[in-house]
Amino acid sequence: MNTVLAETVLASGQIFQLVQGDITAETTDAIVNAANRALRHGAGVAGAILRRGGEVIQQESDAWVREHGPVSHAEPAWTSGGALPCRYVIHAVGPVWGDAQKPGAGGDEDAKLAAAVTGSLSVAESLGLKSISLPAISTGVFGFPSMLKEP
């Protein structure tokens, strides 16, 4: 069961919630997948989404990459939600922490993370969505430091 840890109503009337739990159980119009550029959904959030949403999400992801090429930080891909309670999955590519130390990687992880989040919100807007759930992108296997403390 998902637990709302904090909630704020913005001046626009939009509701912003910090939720702890299983993103695959969210009933928002879309959930965001912390994806890799090739949209190979094997572990972490991506693996959980695929297990619950079904193979159709991987099939649609493969078709996306064939048509558009690898996914960038600023321009997430999107697929149906498959068997998930959401209508769409937005596949956002976050940065790998420490890329600045790798030759040719370019670094600038903060800007890449901001681009992934902003891009996800832009996709949601272009799809006409009213609600979206985002995970802590890149804080898993991509190693981005989380600012949240475990309860």
Contacts in CASP RR format, 6 or more apart in sequence:
PFRMAT RR
TARGET T0000
AUTHOR 0000-0000-0000
METHOD contacts of the structure
MODEL  1
MNTVLAETVLASGQIFQLVQGDITAETTDAIVNAANRALRHGAGVAGAIL
RRGGEVIQQESDAWVREHGPVSHAEPAWTSGGALPCRYVIHAVGPVWGDA
QKPGAGGDEDAKLAAAVTGSLSVAESLGLKSISLPAISTGVFGFPSMLKE
P
1 21 0 8 1.000
1 25 0 8 1.000
2 19 0 8 1.000
2 20 0 8 1.000
2 21 0 8 1.000
2 22 0 8 1.000
2 25 0 8 1.000
2 26 0 8 1.000
3 19 0 8 1.000
3 20 0 8 1.000
3 21 0 8 1.000
4 17 0 8 1.000
4 18 0 8 1.000
4 19 0 8 1.000
5 18 0 8 1.000
5 19 0 8 1.000
5 20 0 8 1.000
6 17 0 8 1.000
6 18 0 8 1.000
7 15 0 8 1.000
7 16 0 8 1.000
7 17 0 8 1.000
7 18 0 8 1.000
8 15 0 8 1.000
8 16 0 8 1.000
8 17 0 8 1.000
9 15 0 8 1.000
9 16 0 8 1.000
10 16 0 8 1.000
19 26 0 8 1.000
19 133 0 8 1.000
20 151 0 8 1.000
22 48 0 8 1.000
23 31 0 8 1.000
23 32 0 8 1.000
23 45 0 8 1.000
23 48 0 8 1.000
23 49 0 8 1.000
23 133 0 8 1.000
23 135 0 8 1.000
24 31 0 8 1.000
24 48 0 8 1.000
24 49 0 8 1.000
24 52 0 8 1.000
24 53 0 8 1.000
24 84 0 8 1.000
25 85 0 8 1.000
26 85 0 8 1.000
26 86 0 8 1.000
26 133 0 8 1.000
27 85 0 8 1.000
27 86 0 8 1.000
28 86 0 8 1.000
28 129 0 8 1.000
28 131 0 8 1.000
28 132 0 8 1.000
28 133 0 8 1.000
29 86 0 8 1.000
29 87 0 8 1.000
29 88 0 8 1.000
29 124 0 8 1.000
29 127 0 8 1.000
29 128 0 8 1.000
29 129 0 8 1.000
29 130 0 8 1.000
29 131 0 8 1.000
29 132 0 8 1.000
30 78 0 8 1.000
30 86 0 8 1.000
30 87 0 8 1.000
30 88 0 8 1.000
30 89 0 8 1.000
30 90 0 8 1.000
30 123 0 8 1.000
30 124 0 8 1.000
30 127 0 8 1.000
30 129 0 8 1.000
30 131 0 8 1.000
30 132 0 8 1.000
30 133 0 8 1.000
31 49 0 8 1.000
31 81 0 8 1.000
31 84 0 8 1.000
31 86 0 8 1.000
31 88 0 8 1.000
31 89 0 8 1.000
31 90 0 8 1.000
31 132 0 8 1.000
31 133 0 8 1.000
31 134 0 8 1.000
31 135 0 8 1.000
32 76 0 8 1.000
32 89 0 8 1.000
32 90 0 8 1.000
32 91 0 8 1.000
32 92 0 8 1.000
32 120 0 8 1.000
32 132 0 8 1.000
32 133 0 8 1.000
32 134 0 8 1.000
32 135 0 8 1.000
32 137 0 8 1.000
33 41 0 8 1.000
33 45 0 8 1.000
33 46 0 8 1.000
33 49 0 8 1.000
33 89 0 8 1.000
33 90 0 8 1.000
33 91 0 8 1.000
33 92 0 8 1.000
33 135 0 8 1.000
34 44 0 8 1.000
34 45 0 8 1.000
34 46 0 8 1.000
34 92 0 8 1.000
34 94 0 8 1.000
34 135 0 8 1.000
34 136 0 8 1.000
34 137 0 8 1.000
34 138 0 8 1.000
34 140 0 8 1.000
34 142 0 8 1.000
35 41 0 8 1.000
35 46 0 8 1.000
35 71 0 8 1.000
35 76 0 8 1.000
35 77 0 8 1.000
35 91 0 8 1.000
35 92 0 8 1.000
35 93 0 8 1.000
35 94 0 8 1.000
36 46 0 8 1.000
36 93 0 8 1.000
37 70 0 8 1.000
37 71 0 8 1.000
37 72 0 8 1.000
37 93 0 8 1.000
38 65 0 8 1.000
38 70 0 8 1.000
38 71 0 8 1.000
39 58 0 8 1.000
39 61 0 8 1.000
39 62 0 8 1.000
39 64 0 8 1.000
39 65 0 8 1.000
39 71 0 8 1.000
39 77 0 8 1.000
39 91 0 8 1.000
40 46 0 8 1.000
40 61 0 8 1.000
41 47 0 8 1.000
41 49 0 8 1.000
41 50 0 8 1.000
41 57 0 8 1.000
41 58 0 8 1.000
41 61 0 8 1.000
42 50 0 8 1.000
43 141 0 8 1.000
44 140 0 8 1.000
44 141 0 8 1.000
45 135 0 8 1.000
49 57 0 8 1.000
49 84 0 8 1.000
49 89 0 8 1.000
50 57 0 8 1.000
50 58 0 8 1.000
52 83 0 8 1.000
52 84 0 8 1.000
53 81 0 8 1.000
53 82 0 8 1.000
53 83 0 8 1.000
53 84 0 8 1.000
54 82 0 8 1.000
54 83 0 8 1.000
56 79 0 8 1.000
56 80 0 8 1.000
56 81 0 8 1.000
56 82 0 8 1.000
56 83 0 8 1.000
57 79 0 8 1.000
57 80 0 8 1.000
57 81 0 8 1.000
57 82 0 8 1.000
57 89 0 8 1.000
60 79 0 8 1.000
60 80 0 8 1.000
61 77 0 8 1.000
61 79 0 8 1.000
61 91 0 8 1.000
64 71 0 8 1.000
64 77 0 8 1.000
64 78 0 8 1.000
64 79 0 8 1.000
64 91 0 8 1.000
65 71 0 8 1.000
65 77 0 8 1.000
68 77 0 8 1.000
71 77 0 8 1.000
71 91 0 8 1.000
71 93 0 8 1.000
72 93 0 8 1.000
73 92 0 8 1.000
73 93 0 8 1.000
73 94 0 8 1.000
73 95 0 8 1.000
73 112 0 8 1.000
73 113 0 8 1.000
73 115 0 8 1.000
73 116 0 8 1.000
74 115 0 8 1.000
74 116 0 8 1.000
74 118 0 8 1.000
74 119 0 8 1.000
75 119 0 8 1.000
76 90 0 8 1.000
76 91 0 8 1.000
76 92 0 8 1.000
76 93 0 8 1.000
76 116 0 8 1.000
76 119 0 8 1.000
76 120 0 8 1.000
76 123 0 8 1.000
77 90 0 8 1.000
77 91 0 8 1.000
78 88 0 8 1.000
78 89 0 8 1.000
78 90 0 8 1.000
78 91 0 8 1.000
78 123 0 8 1.000
78 127 0 8 1.000
79 88 0 8 1.000
79 89 0 8 1.000
79 91 0 8 1.000
80 87 0 8 1.000
80 88 0 8 1.000
80 89 0 8 1.000
81 87 0 8 1.000
81 88 0 8 1.000
81 89 0 8 1.000
82 89 0 8 1.000
86 133 0 8 1.000
87 129 0 8 1.000
88 127 0 8 1.000
88 129 0 8 1.000
90 120 0 8 1.000
90 123 0 8 1.000
90 124 0 8 1.000
90 132 0 8 1.000
92 116 0 8 1.000
92 117 0 8 1.000
92 119 0 8 1.000
92 120 0 8 1.000
92 134 0 8 1.000
92 137 0 8 1.000
93 116 0 8 1.000
94 112 0 8 1.000
94 113 0 8 1.000
94 116 0 8 1.000
94 137 0 8 1.000
94 138 0 8 1.000
94 142 0 8 1.000
94 144 0 8 1.000
95 107 0 8 1.000
95 108 0 8 1.000
95 109 0 8 1.000
95 112 0 8 1.000
95 113 0 8 1.000
95 116 0 8 1.000
95 138 0 8 1.000
95 142 0 8 1.000
95 144 0 8 1.000
96 105 0 8 1.000
96 109 0 8 1.000
96 138 0 8 1.000
96 142 0 8 1.000
96 143 0 8 1.000
97 109 0 8 1.000
97 138 0 8 1.000
97 142 0 8 1.000
97 143 0 8 1.000
97 144 0 8 1.000
97 145 0 8 1.000
98 105 0 8 1.000
98 107 0 8 1.000
98 109 0 8 1.000
99 105 0 8 1.000
99 106 0 8 1.000
99 107 0 8 1.000
99 109 0 8 1.000
100 106 0 8 1.000
100 107 0 8 1.000
100 108 0 8 1.000
100 109 0 8 1.000
109 138 0 8 1.000
109 144 0 8 1.000
113 137 0 8 1.000
113 138 0 8 1.000
113 144 0 8 1.000
116 137 0 8 1.000
116 138 0 8 1.000
117 134 0 8 1.000
117 137 0 8 1.000
120 132 0 8 1.000
120 134 0 8 1.000
121 132 0 8 1.000
124 132 0 8 1.000
136 146 0 8 1.000
136 148 0 8 1.000
137 144 0 8 1.000
138 144 0 8 1.000
139 145 0 8 1.000
139 146 0 8 1.000
END
